[in-house]
Amino acid sequence: MGWTRGRCTIRRIYTNHLLCSGCRACSVACTVAHFGVADDSRGAIQILRDPLEGYEFQAVCRLCEDPECVAACMAVALSIEPDTGRVVFDRDRCVGCAMCVMVCPHHAVVPDWRAGKAIICDQCEGRDMPACVVACATGAVEFVEVEEAAKLEK
């Protein structure tokens, strides 16, 4: 599977834990953009702390080529958008089983215990730039081409 389809260049959110201050502005911006509330526990980007290594880690959808979350979704609430490779989440179809949460190797699918649904990044569909990227003051969260992100992660 190529990351460029037709004229569409595939982009995803890339995070750099070395630049992360742990402020959670990205997660708060996500919840404000999607739910209208400043509640970082409901953000599709989560800041996880590794106390042994002493750094913050941003968990967000990495647009896996063969996403385990999509395969595990028994309600068919998750699918892959053919043009962009983005994982599309149909919140109305979600039954809250949390299988997608359990199988995601990147901790990028978050349970929304209040709503009994999953939360997954939609890259702020319809916006020029994802809210988390705009909110990040340190540059730890960027919106880059998938191929560039793969190079940066090596």
Backbone as CSV, one residue per row, in Angstrom:
resi,resn,N_x,N_y,N_z,CA_x,CA_y,CA_z,C_x,C_y,C_z
1,MET,0.848,-1.182,0.000,0.000,0.000,0.000,0.883,1.232,0.000
2,GLY,0.733,2.088,-0.988,1.477,3.336,-1.036,0.795,4.398,-0.202
3,TRP,1.582,5.352,0.249,1.013,6.406,1.078,0.554,7.602,0.273
4,THR,0.732,7.568,-1.040,0.187,8.613,-1.894,-0.807,7.945,-2.817
5,ARG,-2.014,8.407,-2.774,-3.073,7.828,-3.601,-3.585,8.898,-4.537
6,GLY,-3.402,8.675,-5.815,-3.818,9.697,-6.773,-3.063,10.981,-6.494
7,ARG,-3.801,12.052,-6.310,-3.186,13.343,-5.995,-3.164,13.615,-4.498
8,CYS,-3.686,12.721,-3.712,-3.821,12.933,-2.276,-2.572,12.443,-1.533
9,THR,-1.894,13.340,-0.850,-0.767,12.968,-0.015,-1.295,12.659,1.378
10,ILE,-0.919,11.525,1.904,-1.413,11.091,3.200,-0.596,11.771,4.301
11,ARG,-1.297,12.394,5.243,-0.653,13.046,6.370,-1.191,12.465,7.672
12,ARG,-0.374,12.530,8.695,-0.819,12.092,10.012,-0.153,12.933,11.079
13,ILE,-0.664,12.828,12.264,-0.103,13.544,13.389,1.132,12.789,13.862
14,TYR,2.234,13.505,13.934,3.492,12.948,14.416,3.811,13.617,15.742
15,THR,4.258,12.831,16.708,4.601,13.388,18.011,6.058,13.088,18.353
16,ASN,6.688,14.048,19.003,8.079,13.912,19.409,8.137,14.045,20.933
17,HIS,8.318,12.914,21.618,8.294,12.936,23.087,9.425,13.766,23.679
18,LEU,10.484,13.987,22.921,11.613,14.779,23.435,11.241,16.258,23.588
19,LEU,10.271,16.710,22.817,9.843,18.107,22.893,8.626,18.313,23.788
20,CYS,7.997,17.243,24.226,6.765,17.333,25.005,7.051,17.810,26.431
21,SER,6.307,18.819,26.864,6.445,19.326,28.232,5.444,18.665,29.172
22,GLY,4.510,17.903,28.614,3.487,17.255,29.430,2.351,18.178,29.824
23,CYS,2.204,19.309,29.155,1.189,20.307,29.537,-0.246,19.869,29.229
24,ARG,-0.417,18.937,28.319,-1.711,18.409,27.894,-2.580,19.400,27.105
25,ALA,-1.979,20.474,26.611,-2.725,21.447,25.799,-3.292,20.790,24.550
26,CYS,-2.560,19.833,23.985,-3.020,19.135,22.780,-4.304,18.352,23.057
27,SER,-4.329,17.653,24.172,-5.491,16.848,24.526,-6.695,17.720,24.877
28,VAL,-6.447,18.814,25.577,-7.524,19.750,25.906,-8.085,20.373,24.630
29,ALA,-7.206,20.776,23.711,-7.665,21.362,22.440,-8.515,20.370,21.663
30,CYS,-8.143,19.094,21.718,-8.911,18.039,21.044,-10.327,17.954,21.606
31,THR,-10.445,17.943,22.925,-11.780,17.802,23.524,-12.628,19.045,23.306
32,VAL,-12.000,20.217,23.300,-12.755,21.441,23.025,-13.274,21.393,21.584
33,ALA,-12.422,20.969,20.647,-12.815,20.902,19.238,-13.918,19.873,18.989
34,HIS,-13.906,18.752,19.727,-14.854,17.670,19.455,-16.047,17.595,20.398
35,PHE,-15.848,18.008,21.653,-16.922,17.879,22.631,-17.348,19.211,23.248
36,GLY,-16.600,20.266,22.954,-16.947,21.573,23.487,-16.607,21.750,24.963
37,VAL,-15.790,20.860,25.511,-15.387,20.953,26.916,-13.873,20.756,27.024
38,ALA,-13.282,21.356,28.038,-11.843,21.207,28.276,-11.636,20.062,29.257
39,ASP,-11.576,18.841,28.737,-11.431,17.642,29.564,-10.410,16.732,28.897
40,ASP,-9.154,16.811,29.340,-8.092,16.072,28.656,-8.258,14.560,28.713
41,SER,-9.112,14.038,29.578,-9.319,12.588,29.631,-10.091,12.070,28.419
42,ARG,-10.754,12.967,27.686,-11.532,12.563,26.520,-10.845,12.909,25.198
43,GLY,-9.601,13.326,25.256,-8.871,13.689,24.045,-8.442,12.463,23.270
44,ALA,-8.460,12.578,21.958,-7.998,11.475,21.109,-6.478,11.409,21.091
45,ILE,-5.834,12.401,21.661,-4.391,12.356,21.884,-4.218,12.383,23.404
46,GLN,-3.523,11.394,23.910,-3.319,11.268,25.353,-1.835,11.405,25.675
47,ILE,-1.550,12.038,26.784,-0.172,12.168,27.239,0.035,11.132,28.333
48,LEU,0.927,10.195,28.062,1.232,9.130,29.013,2.633,9.361,29.551
49,ARG,2.803,9.154,30.819,4.109,9.364,31.440,4.789,8.020,31.647
50,ASP,6.049,7.955,31.305,6.863,6.786,31.589,7.787,7.169,32.747
51,PRO,7.408,6.798,33.970,8.193,7.226,35.131,9.591,6.613,35.176
52,LEU,9.769,5.446,34.578,11.084,4.822,34.582,12.063,5.541,33.666
53,GLU,11.566,5.962,32.518,12.417,6.667,31.550,12.398,8.177,31.769
54,GLY,11.383,8.666,32.489,11.305,10.090,32.797,10.904,10.970,31.631
55,TYR,10.006,10.490,30.773,9.546,11.340,29.685,8.053,11.184,29.463
56,GLU,7.494,12.135,28.743,6.081,12.114,28.365,5.982,11.461,26.982
57,PHE,4.913,10.730,26.756,4.689,10.063,25.480,3.293,10.426,25.002
58,GLN,3.173,10.883,23.768,1.876,11.243,23.211,1.312,10.059,22.445
59,ALA,0.191,9.557,22.877,-0.465,8.435,22.203,-1.539,8.987,21.272
60,VAL,-1.374,8.730,19.966,-2.320,9.213,18.966,-2.278,8.252,17.780
61,CYS,-3.354,8.192,17.019,-3.444,7.278,15.879,-2.289,7.503,14.910
62,ARG,-1.634,6.397,14.540,-0.479,6.462,13.643,-0.797,5.988,12.229
63,LEU,-2.053,5.780,11.926,-2.472,5.331,10.595,-1.743,4.058,10.179
64,CYS,-1.862,3.044,10.992,-1.239,1.753,10.677,-1.679,1.286,9.294
65,GLU,-0.797,0.610,8.592,-1.150,0.092,7.263,-2.237,-0.967,7.349
66,ASP,-2.206,-1.770,8.387,-3.213,-2.808,8.604,-3.707,-2.679,10.049
67,PRO,-4.565,-1.677,10.327,-4.932,-1.354,11.696,-5.667,-2.479,12.432
68,GLU,-5.099,-2.860,13.555,-5.708,-3.905,14.380,-7.049,-3.456,14.951
69,CYS,-7.198,-2.164,15.199,-8.454,-1.652,15.752,-9.620,-1.901,14.796
70,VAL,-9.368,-1.712,13.506,-10.416,-1.924,12.503,-10.799,-3.407,12.453
71,ALA,-9.800,-4.269,12.463,-10.057,-5.713,12.409,-10.799,-6.206,13.647
72,ALA,-10.556,-5.581,14.795,-11.156,-6.037,16.053,-12.558,-5.508,16.290
73,CYS,-12.981,-4.525,15.525,-14.275,-3.885,15.773,-15.425,-4.759,15.297
74,MET,-16.104,-5.390,16.252,-17.204,-6.294,15.913,-18.453,-5.543,15.455
75,ALA,-18.546,-4.260,15.770,-19.715,-3.471,15.385,-19.508,-2.770,14.039
76,VAL,-18.352,-2.953,13.424,-17.978,-2.309,12.170,-18.118,-0.781,12.288
77,ALA,-17.705,-0.267,13.452,-17.722,1.171,13.677,-16.445,1.825,13.168
78,LEU,-15.441,1.018,12.890,-14.170,1.515,12.373,-13.950,0.997,10.962
79,SER,-13.467,1.872,10.100,-13.149,1.488,8.728,-11.970,2.341,8.259
80,ILE,-11.461,2.030,7.095,-10.344,2.791,6.544,-10.853,3.608,5.366
81,GLU,-10.585,4.902,5.393,-10.957,5.782,4.292,-10.003,5.517,3.126
82,PRO,-10.517,5.068,1.994,-9.648,4.662,0.884,-8.731,5.771,0.365
83,ASP,-9.203,7.002,0.334,-8.409,8.087,-0.246,-7.264,8.551,0.646
84,THR,-7.441,8.461,1.958,-6.440,9.012,2.874,-5.769,7.979,3.769
85,GLY,-6.343,6.783,3.880,-5.804,5.784,4.786,-6.168,6.046,6.234
86,ARG,-6.940,7.089,6.471,-7.352,7.470,7.825,-8.362,6.473,8.368
87,VAL,-8.252,6.154,9.645,-9.231,5.308,10.295,-10.455,6.181,10.577
88,VAL,-11.593,5.751,10.076,-12.844,6.490,10.238,-13.657,5.801,11.323
89,PHE,-14.165,6.599,12.255,-14.929,6.084,13.386,-16.373,6.547,13.278
90,ASP,-17.298,5.583,13.241,-18.729,5.878,13.238,-19.222,5.716,14.678
91,ARG,-19.268,6.827,15.386,-19.620,6.820,16.819,-20.986,6.194,17.082
92,ASP,-21.910,6.361,16.153,-23.257,5.806,16.336,-23.263,4.274,16.308
93,ARG,-22.336,3.686,15.568,-22.278,2.217,15.474,-21.537,1.585,16.641
94,CYS,-20.715,2.367,17.327,-19.892,1.844,18.420,-20.777,1.317,19.553
95,VAL,-20.474,0.089,19.992,-21.235,-0.527,21.085,-20.483,-0.478,22.411
96,GLY,-19.304,0.115,22.411,-18.550,0.283,23.645,-17.875,-0.967,24.168
97,CYS,-17.578,-1.922,23.306,-16.969,-3.179,23.750,-15.494,-3.014,24.127
98,ALA,-14.862,-1.952,23.648,-13.460,-1.617,23.924,-12.448,-2.587,23.309
99,MET,-12.855,-3.397,22.355,-11.896,-4.279,21.676,-10.827,-3.450,20.965
100,CYS,-11.223,-2.360,20.338,-10.270,-1.495,19.634,-9.264,-0.893,20.614
101,VAL,-9.727,-0.552,21.796,-8.857,-0.003,22.838,-7.804,-1.039,23.231
102,MET,-8.236,-2.267,23.394,-7.349,-3.337,23.857,-6.292,-3.739,22.826
103,VAL,-6.624,-3.684,21.539,-5.691,-4.196,20.531,-4.753,-3.143,19.956
104,CYS,-5.027,-1.875,20.153,-4.178,-0.831,19.560,-2.794,-0.855,20.207
105,PRO,-1.754,-1.137,19.408,-0.401,-1.221,19.971,0.180,0.131,20.363
106,HIS,-0.482,1.222,19.977,0.026,2.565,20.244,-0.763,3.299,21.326
107,HIS,-1.717,2.615,21.957,-2.574,3.225,22.988,-3.319,4.431,22.432
108,ALA,-3.663,4.371,21.166,-4.250,5.517,20.482,-5.772,5.521,20.466
109,VAL,-6.400,4.455,20.907,-7.853,4.431,21.007,-8.176,4.523,22.498
110,VAL,-8.990,5.510,22.833,-9.262,5.827,24.228,-10.712,5.486,24.562
111,PRO,-10.959,4.870,25.710,-12.353,4.631,26.095,-12.986,5.913,26.642
112,ASP,-14.181,6.211,26.196,-14.964,7.326,26.742,-15.993,6.696,27.670
113,TRP,-15.611,6.548,28.928,-16.464,5.827,29.880,-17.786,6.538,30.112
114,ARG,-17.822,7.862,29.961,-19.081,8.607,30.156,-20.114,8.238,29.095
115,ALA,-19.654,8.113,27.865,-20.566,7.843,26.749,-20.661,6.362,26.407
116,GLY,-19.772,5.542,26.972,-19.768,4.120,26.627,-19.345,3.887,25.187
117,LYS,-18.418,4.687,24.705,-17.932,4.613,23.320,-16.417,4.685,23.323
118,ALA,-15.836,4.536,22.161,-14.395,4.727,21.983,-14.154,6.144,21.467
119,ILE,-12.930,6.585,21.621,-12.504,7.861,21.049,-11.252,7.559,20.237
120,ILE,-11.251,7.997,18.982,-10.085,7.810,18.116,-9.903,9.073,17.287
121,CYS,-8.681,9.405,16.996,-8.362,10.633,16.274,-8.946,10.631,14.867
122,ASP,-9.602,11.737,14.521,-10.105,11.904,13.151,-9.300,12.977,12.409
123,GLN,-8.164,13.365,12.994,-7.294,14.395,12.448,-8.044,15.702,12.222
124,CYS,-9.054,15.934,13.057,-9.879,17.145,12.972,-10.392,17.356,11.552
125,GLU,-11.034,16.323,11.043,-11.586,16.358,9.691,-12.368,17.645,9.462
126,GLY,-12.083,18.293,8.352,-12.759,19.534,8.002,-11.976,20.783,8.402
127,ARG,-10.927,20.610,9.191,-10.081,21.741,9.573,-8.786,21.698,8.756
128,ASP,-8.170,22.827,8.567,-6.892,22.871,7.848,-5.787,22.188,8.635
129,MET,-5.834,22.303,9.962,-4.798,21.754,10.821,-5.470,21.191,12.070
130,PRO,-5.068,19.997,12.511,-5.654,19.427,13.732,-5.462,20.354,14.937
131,ALA,-6.455,20.393,15.808,-6.440,21.270,16.979,-5.237,21.011,17.874
132,CYS,-4.830,19.751,18.007,-3.694,19.427,18.877,-2.399,20.036,18.350
133,VAL,-2.250,20.071,17.043,-1.050,20.634,16.429,-1.002,22.135,16.677
134,VAL,-2.126,22.799,16.489,-2.213,24.246,16.700,-1.928,24.601,18.156
135,ALA,-2.402,23.775,19.085,-2.272,24.073,20.514,-0.898,23.800,21.092
136,CYS,-0.082,23.016,20.424,1.215,22.609,20.982,2.237,23.745,20.883
137,ALA,2.618,24.283,22.024,3.554,25.411,22.070,5.006,24.992,21.867
138,THR,5.324,23.724,22.080,6.715,23.279,21.989,7.074,22.671,20.644
139,GLY,6.081,22.440,19.776,6.338,21.810,18.485,6.443,20.299,18.573
140,ALA,6.004,19.732,19.705,6.060,18.278,19.892,5.022,17.553,19.046
141,VAL,3.992,18.252,18.608,2.919,17.654,17.816,2.898,18.349,16.458
142,GLU,3.087,17.561,15.390,3.139,18.106,14.037,2.193,17.317,13.133
143,PHE,1.835,17.897,12.002,1.016,17.238,10.988,1.900,17.072,9.765
144,VAL,2.384,15.844,9.535,3.380,15.593,8.497,2.929,14.472,7.563
145,GLU,3.619,14.360,6.438,3.353,13.255,5.526,3.736,11.951,6.214
146,VAL,3.001,10.894,5.938,3.222,9.602,6.586,4.646,9.107,6.373
147,GLU,5.164,9.252,5.166,6.526,8.796,4.886,7.552,9.563,5.723
148,GLU,7.330,10.863,5.901,8.229,11.662,6.729,8.158,11.216,8.192
149,ALA,6.952,10.933,8.676,6.782,10.475,10.049,7.518,9.148,10.256
150,ALA,7.437,8.261,9.281,8.118,6.960,9.395,9.627,7.153,9.500
151,LYS,10.168,8.093,8.747,11.608,8.374,8.815,11.985,8.948,10.178
152,LEU,11.166,9.845,10.695,11.437,10.498,11.978,11.383,9.520,13.143
153,GLU,10.546,8.496,13.013,10.378,7.523,14.094,11.498,6.497,14.164
154,LYS,12.343,6.430,13.164,13.439,5.443,13.157,14.609,5.928,13.951
